[in-house]
Amino acid sequence: MTLARRLWAAAIRGIIKILTSMKTKVSRKMLRYIFMAIFLLGFLIILDAIIEIFMSHYHKQGWNSDTDTARTPPMGWNSWNKFGCKHLDEDVVKKTADLLVSTGLAASGYVYVNLDDCWQLYRDNRGYIQPDPEKFKGGMKTLGKYIHSKGLKYGLYTDSGTLTCQRRPGSYRHEIQDAESYASWGVDYLKNDDCWLYPGTTSNENYAAMHTALSNTNRQIIHSIKGSIDIRKSRHVSNVRRVHSDIYDEWEIMLFCVDSLINEGLERYSAPGFWNDLDMLEIGNGGMSASEYRVHMSLWCALKSPLLLGHDLSKMTQDELEILSNPEVIAINQDPLGVSASLVKNIRPADGVSRVILTGEDCTNTEMTESFAFRYDTSTNQIIKIKTDEPDPQCIEVEGDDSLVLRQCDKESQNQKWIVKNNTKATKISKLTDKTKCIATSTYNRVSARIQDCKAHKKRWKNNEAWHPHNDEFQIIGDLTKSFRFSNTNHMCLGISSPPDINVYYGPLHNGGHVVVIVNRDNKPRQIELKFDYLGVDIDQEYVVRNLWTRKDLGVYSKGLSFDVSNHDCVMLTLRLLT
């Protein structure tokens, strides 16, 4: 009960006691004082209720009013993407800390040095977690002191289960001991995974136990968790919550991370003290182009994700450093208002083509077969999409280096010619003109299929170029469907998506300004018209528009403006009211 309500209850009890004990008639003056006191206390109760509603609103938005931890999205580096379990050691961590300072990245805000899984090896006879003595000979407290001596912050990894994902000791039933150890070592950030949960327990109760243990250390430690519990519960036990499974250094999967956040409507929960984590940055790992990395950075900043580098800083190029350290782009991520951008407009090009994707619907269902059925024409070597409501057949075609799209069949086009090779184990579909290139897919539902070198060595692509036909039609179904993620069926197959979108994201800033990110997901350059009424701003006003990547003002506009945006590229803008 709040103070105002306690005073109200005490006053009522006191008034009743006085009135019942009085033997003479109460004067009008006395009654007036009594009613004034009641009125004043009633006003205090109403004011208290208003304050409570106000605080509740911020809690719904994710703000933790009891701490100043993570008032803006954390920025730093995490070891996992590049060094994994095998190559993580004390020297890597110290070298990275040195490079964060010498490259200027620390000055840009990248201050957390986070060790992921495999720093720990066992528990001592008292149950306290111990590091790998071969890889961390100086111990974790000494390593923390080294990191702090550089003006940086120190992060570690644990798991809420009995084991970590790499089968090192987890924190289950050791939360208090581990939190005490982390605090004594000077830890500032804890990534808490959810592999190997103890039977009968839930991530929610385990995360709550660690949250309580960390809070009781009286040290500010950011608590970062997986998205295995509802986001409305997550905000009470963490500062950072992962949106999805692991990111990879690939254009489609990077966008999949963003689509997962938007499709679930999670962006509305971001606020100072609680952030949606789109996973680590892949910039610098070489799997995407410079323009794709700009999109990556722009979306992570606009959507207020933590910015945790995931590459080897010693091999970083100047172009990559410039993307990561652009002060105007970082300022969007660190804006003190803390409101995430949201998707406000999808623009579908009139001449857009459908992409070939891995689809998670149950495509063996007889009612769905037509939607996912193809026919292989041995006379023309074409894979033809069966669609009864269209008189002109369409064929799978290679666009660019590795994209697969659906276009009107052309018997002369070499990009539509395939060879389908059957054996006892699987069906391989390779290019007729280059039999070393096969159709393959990621393990992510609704991510585009592609052309790649047959029998690719990358583990996550292994066997994902193995198919088999279903029923009488050439329905292309993945053989190893159990490895496919984010699907409720074991019969994932090739299907067709709608044309690539141009996405427009918008968010407000603390100074009354606005941020806009326009992403061209298409495989070709596009001229894109940005209309300010998409954004919900006052179109009767004039705005100074600035391009954050070129760091130049574009001029003053009131209704909107147009851009030429290259394929797989973006424009990131701020709008500032003209004064």
C-alpha positions in Angstrom: 0.0 0.0 0.0 1.3 3.5 -0.9 1.9 6.3 1.6 -1.1 8.3 0.4 -3.4 5.3 0.9 -1.9 4.5 4.4 -2.5 8.2 5.4 -6.1 7.9 4.1 -6.8 4.8 6.1 -5.2 6.2 9.3 -7.2 9.5 8.9 -10.5 7.7 8.5 -9.8 5.6 11.6 -8.9 8.7 13.5 -12.0 10.6 12.5 -14.3 7.7 13.4 -12.6 7.4 16.8 -12.9 11.1 17.5 -16.6 11.3 16.5 -17.5 8.2 18.5 -15.7 9.4 21.6 -17.1 13.0 21.5 -20.0 13.6 24.0 -21.0 17.0 22.8 -22.4 18.1 19.4 -19.8 18.6 16.7 -19.5 22.2 15.6 -19.8 23.3 12.0 -16.3 24.6 12.1 -15.0 21.2 13.2 -17.0 19.5 10.5 -15.5 21.9 7.9 -12.0 21.0 9.0 -12.8 17.3 8.9 -14.2 17.5 5.3 -11.2 19.6 4.2 -8.9 16.9 5.6 -10.9 14.2 3.8 -10.8 16.2 0.5 -7.1 16.7 0.7 -6.4 13.1 1.4 -8.8 12.1 -1.5 -6.8 14.4 -3.8 -3.6 12.7 -2.7 -5.1 9.3 -3.5 -6.1 10.4 -7.0 -2.7 11.8 -7.6 -1.1 8.6 -6.4 -3.3 6.6 -8.8 -2.3 8.8 -11.7 1.4 8.3 -10.9 0.8 4.5 -10.7 -0.9 4.4 -14.1 2.0 6.5 -15.5 4.6 4.1 -14.1 2.6 1.1 -15.3 2.6 2.5 -18.8 6.4 2.6 -18.8 6.6 -0.9 -17.4 4.5 -2.1 -20.3 6.9 -0.5 -22.6 9.7 -2.4 -20.9 11.2 0.3 -18.7 12.7 -1.0 -15.5 12.2 1.9 -13.0 14.3 0.3 -10.4 17.6 0.6 -12.2 19.6 2.7 -14.6 21.0 -0.4 -16.3 20.9 -0.4 -20.2 19.3 3.0 -20.6 20.4 2.8 -24.3 21.1 -0.4 -26.3 24.5 -2.0 -25.2 27.4 -1.7 -27.7 30.5 -3.8 -27.8 31.8 -7.1 -29.1 30.9 -10.8 -28.6 33.3 -13.7 -29.3 30.9 -16.3 -30.7 30.4 -15.4 -34.4 34.1 -15.5 -35.3 35.9 -17.5 -32.6 33.2 -19.9 -31.4 34.2 -22.4 -28.8 37.5 -23.7 -30.1 39.3 -20.5 -30.6 38.2 -18.4 -27.6 41.0 -17.7 -25.1 42.6 -15.0 -23.0 44.8 -13.7 -25.7 41.9 -13.2 -28.2 40.0 -11.3 -25.5 42.9 -9.0 -24.6 43.8 -8.4 -28.2 40.2 -7.5 -29.0 40.1 -5.1 -26.0 43.2 -3.4 -27.3 41.8 -3.1 -30.8 38.5 -1.6 -29.6 40.5 1.2 -28.2 43.1 1.6 -30.9 40.6 1.6 -33.8 38.4 4.2 -32.1 35.5 1.8 -31.8 35.5 2.2 -28.1 35.2 5.9 -28.4 32.2 5.3 -30.8 30.5 3.4 -27.9 31.6 -0.2 -28.4 32.6 -0.8 -24.8 31.4 -4.3 -23.8 33.9 -7.2 -24.3 31.7 -10.2 -24.0 33.0 -13.8 -23.8 30.4 -16.3 -25.1 30.3 -20.0 -24.4 33.4 -22.1 -23.5 35.2 -19.8 -21.1 34.1 -22.1 -18.2 35.0 -25.7 -17.7 34.0 -27.1 -14.3 32.8 -26.4 -10.8 35.0 -26.8 -7.8 34.1 -28.9 -4.7 32.1 -26.0 -3.3 30.1 -25.6 -6.5 31.7 -22.4 -7.8 32.2 -22.0 -11.5 35.8 -22.2 -12.8 37.3 -21.1 -16.1 39.2 -23.3 -18.5 42.7 -23.2 -16.9 44.6 -23.7 -20.2 42.8 -20.9 -22.1 42.4 -18.5 -19.2 45.5 -19.0 -17.1 45.3 -15.6 -15.4 41.8 -16.2 -14.2 38.6 -14.3 -14.8 39.1 -11.6 -12.2 42.4 -10.7 -13.7 41.0 -10.6 -17.2 38.2 -8.4 -16.0 40.7 -6.0 -14.5 42.6 -5.9 -17.8 39.4 -5.0 -19.7 38.4 -2.4 -17.2 41.9 -0.8 -17.3 41.1 0.0 -21.0 38.0 1.9 -20.0 35.9 -1.0 -21.3 33.2 -3.3 -19.7 33.3 -7.0 -19.1 30.7 -9.6 -20.2 30.4 -13.4 -19.7 28.0 -16.2 -20.8 26.1 -18.8 -18.9 23.0 -21.0 -19.4 19.8 -21.3 -17.3 19.9 -25.1 -17.7 22.2 -27.7 -16.3 24.6 -27.4 -19.2 25.4 -24.7 -21.7 24.8 -25.2 -25.4 28.4 -26.5 -25.7 27.9 -28.8 -22.7 29.8 -26.7 -20.2 28.4 -26.2 -16.6 25.1 -24.3 -16.6 23.8 -22.1 -13.8 20.8 -24.1 -12.8 20.6 -24.2 -9.0 23.9 -22.3 -8.9 22.4 -18.8 -9.7 23.4 -17.2 -6.4 26.9 -18.6 -6.4 27.4 -17.6 -10.1 26.1 -14.1 -9.6 28.4 -13.7 -6.6 31.4 -14.9 -8.7 30.5 -12.6 -11.6 30.1 -9.6 -9.3 33.5 -10.3 -7.6 35.2 -10.6 -11.1 33.7 -7.2 -12.1 31.3 -8.5 -14.8 29.0 -5.9 -16.3 27.0 -8.0 -18.8 25.7 -11.6 -18.6 24.3 -13.5 -21.6 22.1 -16.2 -20.3 21.1 -19.0 -22.8 18.5 -21.7 -22.4 19.9 -25.0 -23.6 19.6 -28.2 -21.5 16.8 -27.1 -19.1 16.3 -29.3 -16.1 13.2 -31.5 -16.7 10.1 -29.9 -15.2 11.6 -26.4 -15.1 10.9 -23.4 -17.4 13.1 -20.7 -18.8 10.9 -18.2 -17.1 11.5 -19.4 -13.6 15.2 -20.0 -14.3 15.7 -16.5 -15.7 13.9 -15.0 -12.8 16.2 -16.8 -10.4 19.3 -15.4 -12.1 17.7 -11.9 -12.3 17.1 -12.0 -8.5 20.6 -13.2 -7.8 22.2 -10.5 -10.0 20.0 -7.8 -8.4 21.2 -8.9 -4.9 24.9 -8.4 -5.8 24.3 -4.6 -5.8 26.3 -4.5 -9.0 24.8 -3.2 -12.2 24.9 -6.2 -14.6 23.0 -6.3 -17.8 21.0 -9.5 -18.0 20.6 -10.7 -21.6 18.2 -13.7 -22.3 16.9 -15.8 -25.1 13.4 -15.3 -26.5 12.0 -18.5 -25.1 9.7 -16.7 -22.7 7.0 -14.2 -23.5 8.3 -10.7 -24.0 5.9 -9.3 -21.4 7.5 -11.5 -18.8 11.0 -11.0 -20.2 11.0 -7.3 -19.3 10.6 -8.1 -15.6 13.7 -10.4 -15.5 16.1 -9.0 -18.1 17.4 -6.0 -20.0 17.9 -7.6 -23.4 15.9 -10.3 -25.1 16.8 -12.2 -28.2 14.2 -12.2 -30.9 15.0 -15.4 -32.8 17.6 -18.1 -33.4 21.1 -17.4 -34.5 22.0 -15.0 -37.2 24.3 -15.9 -40.1 26.4 -13.7 -42.4 23.9 -13.9 -45.2 21.6 -11.3 -46.7 18.4 -13.3 -46.5 18.9 -14.5 -43.0 19.9 -11.1 -41.8 16.5 -9.8 -43.1 14.8 -12.8 -41.6 15.9 -11.6 -38.2 14.3 -8.2 -38.8 11.1 -9.8 -40.3 10.7 -11.9 -37.2 10.8 -8.9 -34.9 8.3 -6.9 -37.1 5.9 -9.8 -37.8 5.6 -10.5 -34.0 5.1 -6.7 -33.3 7.9 -6.8 -30.7 9.3 -3.3 -31.6 6.7 -1.6 -29.4 8.3 -3.1 -26.3 11.7 -1.5 -26.7 12.4 1.2 -24.2 15.2 2.4 -21.9 16.1 -0.6 -19.8 14.8 -3.3 -22.1 15.8 -4.0 -25.7 15.0 -6.4 -28.5 18.2 -8.2 -29.6 18.5 -9.0 -33.3 21.7 -10.9 -32.5 25.3 -10.0 -33.2 26.5 -7.8 -36.1 28.0 -9.8 -39.0 29.8 -6.8 -40.5 33.4 -7.7 -41.2 32.9 -11.4 -41.6 32.7 -11.2 -45.5 29.4 -12.9 -46.3 27.6 -9.8 -47.5 28.4 -6.8 -49.7 29.2 -3.3 -48.5 25.6 -2.2 -49.3 24.1 -5.1 -47.5 26.2 -4.4 -44.5 24.9 -0.8 -44.6 21.3 -2.2 -44.5 22.3 -4.4 -41.6 23.7 -1.5 -39.6 20.8 0.8 -40.5 18.1 -1.6 -39.4 19.9 -2.7 -36.1 20.3 1.0 -35.2 16.7 2.1 -36.2 15.2 -0.9 -34.4 17.2 -0.2 -31.3 19.0 -3.6 -31.1 22.2 -4.0 -29.1 25.2 -3.4 -31.4 27.6 -6.3 -30.6 30.4 -6.8 -33.1 31.0 -10.3 -34.2 34.1 -10.3 -36.3 37.9 -10.4 -35.9 38.9 -6.8 -35.4 42.5 -7.4 -36.5 41.2 -8.1 -40.1 38.7 -5.3 -40.4 38.9 -3.1 -43.5 38.6 0.7 -43.5 35.2 0.5 -45.3 33.9 -1.8 -42.5 35.2 0.4 -39.8 33.5 3.4 -41.4 30.2 1.6 -41.5 30.5 0.5 -37.8 31.6 3.9 -36.6 29.4 6.4 -38.4 28.5 8.7 -35.6 25.2 9.9 -37.0 23.9 6.3 -37.6 25.0 5.2 -34.1 23.3 8.3 -32.6 20.0 6.8 -33.9 20.6 3.6 -32.0 21.6 5.5 -28.8 18.9 8.1 -29.0 17.7 8.7 -25.4 14.0 8.6 -26.2 14.6 4.9 -26.8 11.6 4.3 -29.2 12.2 1.7 -31.9 11.4 2.4 -35.5 8.6 0.3 -37.0 7.6 -0.8 -40.5 5.2 1.7 -41.9 5.0 0.9 -45.6 5.7 -1.9 -48.1 6.0 -0.9 -51.7 5.7 -3.7 -54.2 7.3 -3.0 -57.6 4.8 -3.4 -60.5 7.4 -5.4 -62.5 8.6 -7.4 -59.5 9.2 -11.2 -59.9 8.4 -13.9 -57.4 11.3 -15.6 -55.6 11.7 -19.3 -55.0 11.8 -19.9 -51.3 11.7 -22.7 -48.7 8.2 -22.7 -47.4 7.1 -24.1 -44.1 3.5 -25.0 -45.0 2.5 -28.7 -45.0 3.1 -28.9 -48.8 2.2 -32.6 -48.9 -1.4 -31.8 -47.9 -3.5 -32.7 -51.0 -5.3 -29.3 -50.8 -2.0 -27.5 -50.9 -0.2 -29.6 -53.6 -1.1 -27.3 -56.5 0.5 -24.3 -54.7 3.8 -26.0 -54.5 3.9 -28.3 -57.5 6.4 -28.1 -60.4 6.8 -30.2 -63.5 10.1 -31.1 -65.0 10.1 -31.0 -68.8 12.8 -33.4 -70.0 12.5 -32.0 -73.6 13.4 -28.5 -72.6 15.1 -29.1 -69.3 12.9 -26.6 -67.6 11.2 -26.8 -64.2 7.7 -25.4 -64.7 5.5 -24.1 -62.0 2.0 -25.6 -62.2 -0.6 -23.0 -61.7 -4.0 -23.6 -63.3 -5.3 -20.0 -63.2 -2.5 -18.7 -65.4 -2.4 -19.7 -69.1 1.3 -18.7 -69.6 3.6 -21.1 -67.7 6.4 -19.9 -65.6 9.8 -21.5 -65.0 12.4 -21.4 -62.3 15.3 -19.2 -63.5 18.6 -18.1 -62.1 18.8 -14.3 -61.6 22.2 -12.7 -61.0 24.8 -14.9 -59.4 22.7 -17.2 -57.2 19.1 -16.0 -56.8 16.2 -18.1 -58.0 13.1 -16.4 -59.4 10.0 -17.4 -61.4 9.7 -16.0 -64.9 7.7 -16.7 -68.0 9.1 -19.8 -69.6 11.6 -19.2 -72.4 12.9 -22.3 -74.1 15.9 -20.5 -75.4 17.0 -19.1 -72.0 20.1 -20.9 -70.6 19.2 -19.5 -67.2 16.1 -21.8 -67.1 17.8 -25.0 -68.0 18.3 -27.7 -65.3 19.4 -31.3 -65.0 17.6 -33.4 -62.5 19.7 -36.4 -61.3 18.0 -39.1 -59.2 19.7 -41.7 -57.1 18.6 -44.0 -54.3 19.2 -41.3 -51.6 18.1 -38.0 -53.1 17.4 -35.8 -56.1 20.0 -33.3 -57.1 19.0 -30.3 -59.2 21.9 -28.6 -61.0 22.4 -26.1 -63.8 22.5 -27.7 -67.2 25.2 -25.3 -68.2 27.3 -25.8 -65.1 26.6 -29.1 -63.3 28.8 -28.0 -60.3 26.0 -25.6 -59.2 23.0 -27.0 -57.4 19.7 -25.6 -56.0 20.1 -25.4 -52.2 18.3 -23.8 -49.3 19.0 -22.5 -45.9 17.5 -24.1 -42.8 15.2 -21.1 -42.3 11.5 -21.1 -43.3 10.6 -18.6 -46.0 14.2 -17.8 -46.9 15.1 -17.8 -50.6 16.5 -20.8 -52.2 19.8 -20.2 -54.2 22.4 -21.6 -56.5 25.6 -22.7 -54.9 28.5 -25.1 -55.4 27.3 -28.6 -55.1 28.1 -30.4 -51.8 29.0 -27.1 -50.1 31.4 -27.4 -47.2 29.5 -25.1 -44.9 27.9 -27.1 -42.2 24.6 -25.2 -42.2 24.1 -26.0 -45.9 25.1 -29.6 -45.6 22.5 -31.8 -47.4 20.2 -28.9 -47.9 20.6 -29.5 -51.7 19.0 -32.9 -51.4 15.4 -33.2 -52.6 12.9 -35.7 -53.7 9.7 -35.5 -55.9 6.4 -36.1 -54.2 3.4 -37.9 -55.7 2.9 -37.6 -59.4 4.1 -34.0 -59.6 7.6 -32.8 -59.3 7.0 -31.3 -55.9 10.5 -30.4 -54.6 10.7 -31.4 -50.9 13.7 -31.2 -48.7 15.0 -34.6 -47.6 16.5 -33.6 -44.3 13.4 -31.6 -43.1 14.1 -32.3 -39.4 16.9 -29.8 -39.5 14.7 -27.0 -40.8 14.0 -24.3 -38.3 10.8 -22.3 -37.6 8.4 -24.8 -39.1 5.6 -26.8 -37.7 5.8 -29.5 -40.4 8.3 -32.1 -41.5 7.5 -31.6 -45.2 9.1 -28.3 -46.1 9.5 -27.7 -49.8 10.3 -25.2 -52.5 7.5 -22.6 -53.1 7.0 -19.1 -54.4 7.0 -15.8 -52.5 5.5 -12.5 -53.5 7.7 -10.0 -55.2 10.5 -8.4 -53.1 9.3 -5.4 -51.2 10.8 -2.0 -50.7 10.4 -1.5 -46.9 10.0 1.9 -45.2 10.8 2.1 -41.5 10.0 5.1 -39.3 10.7 6.2 -35.7 10.6 9.3 -33.6 13.7 10.9 -31.9 14.1 12.7 -28.6 14.7 16.1 -30.2 11.4 16.1 -32.1 13.1 14.7 -35.2 12.3 11.6 -37.1 14.4 8.7 -38.6 13.5 6.9 -41.8 15.1 3.8 -43.3 14.2 2.8 -46.9 15.4 -0.7 -47.8 15.5 -2.0 -51.4 15.2 -5.8 -51.0 14.9 -6.3 -54.7 17.7 -7.7 -57.0 17.6 -4.6 -59.2 18.0 -0.8 -58.5 14.7 1.0 -57.9 13.5 4.6 -57.9 11.6 5.0 -54.7 9.2 7.8 -53.8 9.0 8.6 -50.1 5.7 10.2 -49.2 5.7 11.9 -45.8 2.1 10.9 -45.2 3.5 7.3 -44.8 5.2 8.5 -41.7 2.3 10.2 -40.0 4.1 13.5 -39.7 2.5 16.9 -40.3 2.7 17.3 -44.1 1.8 21.0 -43.9 5.2 21.6 -42.3 8.6 21.8 -43.9 11.5 19.5 -42.9 15.2 19.5 -43.4 16.1 16.1 -44.7 19.6 14.6 -44.1 21.2 11.5 -45.4 23.0 9.8 -42.6 25.3 7.7 -44.7 26.6 10.5 -46.9 26.3 12.9 -43.9 24.8 15.6 -46.0 21.6 17.7 -45.9 19.4 17.0 -49.0 17.3 20.1 -48.7 13.9 21.2 -47.4 10.8 19.2 -48.2 7.2 19.2 -47.1 5.4 16.4 -48.9 8.1 13.9 -49.7 11.0 13.2 -52.1 12.4 10.4 -54.4 15.6 8.4 -54.3 17.4 6.0 -56.6 18.3 3.1 -54.3 20.6 0.3 -55.5 19.7 -3.3 -55.2 20.2 -4.7 -51.7 20.9 -1.2 -50.4 19.2 1.5 -48.3 18.8 5.2 -47.6 18.8 6.3 -44.0 17.4 9.8 -43.3 16.5 12.1 -40.5 13.8 14.7 -40.8 14.1 17.9 -38.7 11.3 20.5 -38.6 12.4 23.7 -40.3 12.7 26.5 -37.8 
